[in-house]
Amino acid sequence: MEYVAVREIVDRIRMNIGQVIIGKELVVNQMLTALIASGHVLLEDVPGTGKTMLAKALAKSMDCSFQRIQFTPDLLPSDMSGINFYNQKMGEFEFRPGPLFANIVLADEINRATPRTQSSLLECMEERQISIDGTTHQLERPFMVMATQNPIDNQGTFPLPEAQLDRFMMKIKMGYPSAEEGLGILQRFQLNNPMDILNPVVQRQEIIDAQKAVSRVKISEDLLRYIVMIAEASRIHPEIALGISPRGTQALLKAAQVWAVIHDREYVLPDDIKAVAEPVLAHRLLLKNKYNAHTSEAEQLIARILNMITVPTEQEIGMV
């Protein structure tokens, strides 16, 4: 698949989501970037800003299996992964798969579940497989977890552990709509819910092919070194206790490649890396001043790190 075909797939999904979601072009582009880069997304904002609706609109735009899991304090890992139960008629144990056996999984209000339940997602998010009673079950591709969470200072929430956060390619904030967008939302939903008439516009195999194609997007060695320098700067920064991991640098590379394709290029520029750096990297930082860990402090630190590092020139990257 050529990069032009990948961009056409992204455009189709974006237009379909636009029937439900008003505005939020940047948020939608970030979601689509994570999808094509085979990553997972964490949507965080206050209740009622459209997190769940955006995730459902993306899922309904693809001809893929979809499951929604409402996370609550009494949710157990087996409620998501499935169980082996004894079939009395057959006289043997039979596996009953849980909702994680789907292409697109919406983990709604993920931080309302206990840390034990949250950690049950680690294997499936990283390795696309689930181990149950000593048996490993492979998950069908594409596999994407779209999780929503309320701000961690809300009542009844459990902060996600660092290992869990590191497995999300992007953490995206919805934000409140503008006055004009708010008016458009009221008008669009006044008579009916456009979600009810939303239909798939891409096939499952198209998504798989697109995910394979973007890995061939060109990036120079100088830009790879630029990504490594960003990670190194975060690891030695005096305000950061835990910097960017190798998983984080790989996520930044993949996201930059997709971002380039979305903007009609088959090669990565420094601006592509800068554009996705904050949603890809900020949630992976563990600050020494933990009081600010859930505020915009991490985003500000990423911006300062980007300003500190010399950006490769056009002659150095040799792509333009």
N, C-alpha and C positions, 0 to 999 in steps of 0.2 A: 504494500500500500504506500502510495506517495504522500508527501506531507500535505499536498493540496487536498487530497481526499480526507485526511484527518481534520483539516480545518473545516471542510464542508460538513463533516459529522458534528463537530462542535457547534457550528452555526445552526444546524437543524435543532439540536437540543436547546441551545440558547433561545431561539425563537419560540420553541414550544413552552419553555419555562416562562417566557414573557407573557403568555396568556394568563398566568396566575400571579406571578410576582411583578410588582411595579417598581421600576428603578432597580437599585442594587446591582448595577452592571458589574462593578468590581467584585462583589461577593460571588455572583454567578460565575464569572470568569475564574475565580480562585477555586470554586467547587469543581468546575470542569477540568481545570488543570490537575487537581488531585485525582480525578477519575481517570483521565488518560495516562497519568503517571503511575497508575496502579497503587495509589495511596489512599489513606483514610482521612476523614475530616472530623474535626471537633468544632461544633458551632456553639458559641457561648454568648449569651446576652440575657437580659431580663425577660420574664415571661411575656408572651403576647407580641413579640417582634417578628414572628414569621419563621422561626427556626425549623419547626417541624413541617410547616407547609412547603418551605423550600426543599427540604430533603425528600418529601413525598412527591413533589413536582419533578424533581430530577429522576427519581425512581420510576415514575409513571411514563417518563419520556423514553425509556428503554424497554425493549422486549426481553426483560430479565425477571427472574423470580425475586420477590420482595417480601420481607418480613419486618414487622415492627415489634419491638420489645419495649414495654413500659417498665423502666427500672424503678423498683421500690425497695425499701429496707428488707423486706422478707423474700426477695427474689433469690433463688439458689442457682449455682452454676449449672446443675443438671436441668433446670428449667429452660436453659438456653441451648445447651449442647445435645440434650436427649438422654435417654436411659435404655438400659437393657432390662426388659421385663419378661417374666415367665409366662409364656403362652400355654395355658393348660390344655387347649385343644390339640396343639402340635406336640406338647410334651417337651418343649425346649425353650431356651431364651431367645428373644427376638429384639432387635435394635429398633427403637423408635426415635428417629432424628428430631432434634429440636429446631427452633427458628433460626439458629446460626447456619443451617444448611440451606442458604439462599444466596443469590448473587449480590443483592443489595440488602443490607441489614441496617435498620434505623434503631439505634439505641437511644431511646428517648429519655431525657433527664438522667443520664448515666451516673451523675454524681449523687443520686439519691439512693443508690445501692451500696451495700457494704464493700469495703476493700476486697474481701474474699471473692465476691461476685465480680467485681471489676477486674480482678486479676485473671479470671477465667477467660478473658478475651485475648490475653497475651499471645498464646500459641497460634490461634486462628488468624490474628491480625498480621503476625510476622511471617509465619510459615504456611499459611493457607491450609491448615490441617487441624484436626481435633483428635486428641487421644482420650479414649473412654474405656475404662476397665482393661487397659493393656492393649487395646486395638486402636490403630491410627486410621482415621478416616480423612481422605483428601477432599477438599472443598472445590466445588466447580468454579472455574473462572468465567468472567471476572468476579472478584469478590471484593466488596467495599463496605466498610463500616462507616456510617454517618451517625455520629453521636451528637446529641444536644446536651447542654448542661446549663444550669442556672449559676449566676455568680456565686462563688464559694462562701460569701458571707451571708447567703440566704439560710433560713432555718431548715434543718433536716437534710443537710448535704454533707458528703464526705469528699474531701479533696482527692483528686486522682493522684496516685503515686507517680514518681518521676519515670519509672519504667513504662507505665501505661501512657503517659503523655508523649514519651519519645517515639511511640509507635504510630502516633498520628502525624501524617505528613504536614497537615496545616491546621492551625487554630484560627478560626474566622469569627469576627464579631459582626453581627447584623447591623446594629445601630437603629435608632428611631428614623422613620421616614421624614422627609421634608413636608412642609405644609401642603405643597402641590401634590406630592406623592400620597399623602394621607387622604386628600380629597379623591384622588384616583382610586384608591383602595375602596373607599365607601361606595363610589359609583359602580365599580366593577362587581362588588359583592352584594349590591343592593337587591337584585332580583334573584340571583342564583349563585351557586358556587362553581366557578370555572374549572375547579379540580375534577368535578364529576364528568366533564366531557373531554378531559385530557387523554390523549392516546399516544402509544409509542411511536417514535419517529426514527429510531435506529434499532437494528437487530443486535443480538448478543455477540455474534461473530464479528460484526463491524467494530465493536468496542475492543474485542480481543486483538484484532488486526491493528487497530489504531495504537493500542498499548505497545505492541511490538515495534511498530514503525517509528515511534518517537525516539527510541533508543539510538536510532541512526542519525539523529540531528547533530550536525557538526558543532564541535566546541574545541577551541584551541587549547594547547597545553598551558598557555599563560592564564587563561580563564580558569582552568582546573586549579592552577596554583593560587589564583585569586580566591577561590572558594576555600582552599586549605588555609590561607592566611586569615580569612574571616574567622574560621574555627579556632585557629591558634590564638588569635587576639582575644577571643572570648574565654579561653582557658587560663590566660594569665592576667585577665582584667581584675583589678583590686576589689571591685564590687560584686564579682561573680564567684560563687563557691563551686559551681559545676557548670562547665562550658559545653560547647557543641560536641556531640559524639560523632564518630564516623558514620553512624546511621543518619545523623543530621546532615552531614555533607553530601551523602548520596541522595538524600531527599531534595536538597537544594539543587543539585545537578539535574535530577529528573524534572523537577518543577520548572527550572529555567529552560530546559529543552522544549517542554510543552508550551510554555509561555511564548517562546519564539515562534512556534508553529501557529499558535492562535493569532499572532500578529504578522502572519504571512511571510515568515522567513524560515529557511532550512538551516540556519546557523545561529548560534547564541551570541548575543552582545552583552557587555557589562550591565546595560540597563535591564536586561531580562533577569539577571541575578539579583540586582537591587530591588526590582519590582516584587519578587516573591520572597525576599530574605526575611522580612518581618513576620508574615504568617507562617513561614516554615521554621524559623529559628527561635523566635521569642519565647514560645511556651516550653522550649527545652532548657532554658536557663534556670538554674537554681541560685537565687540571690543570697548574698550573705545577710542582708537585711530582709528577713523573711516577711516582715510586716508589709513590705511593698510587693511581695511576690505575685499578688493577684491584681495589681494595678497596671498602669501603663508604663511602669518603670522598666520592665524588660524590653518593651518596644523602643523606648528611648535609648536604652543601652545599645541595641542593635543598630539604630540610626547613627549613634556616635561612633560605633566600631566601623561602620561603612565609611564614615567621613574621615576616619583615621588612615585607612588603607589606600595606597596608590592604585588607581584604576588602570588596567592595561590600555594602551593606546590602540587605535585602529591598525597601525602598522604592526604592532606586536601580535594582535590576535589573528591578523591575516585572513579575515572573513568578509571584508567589505571592499 
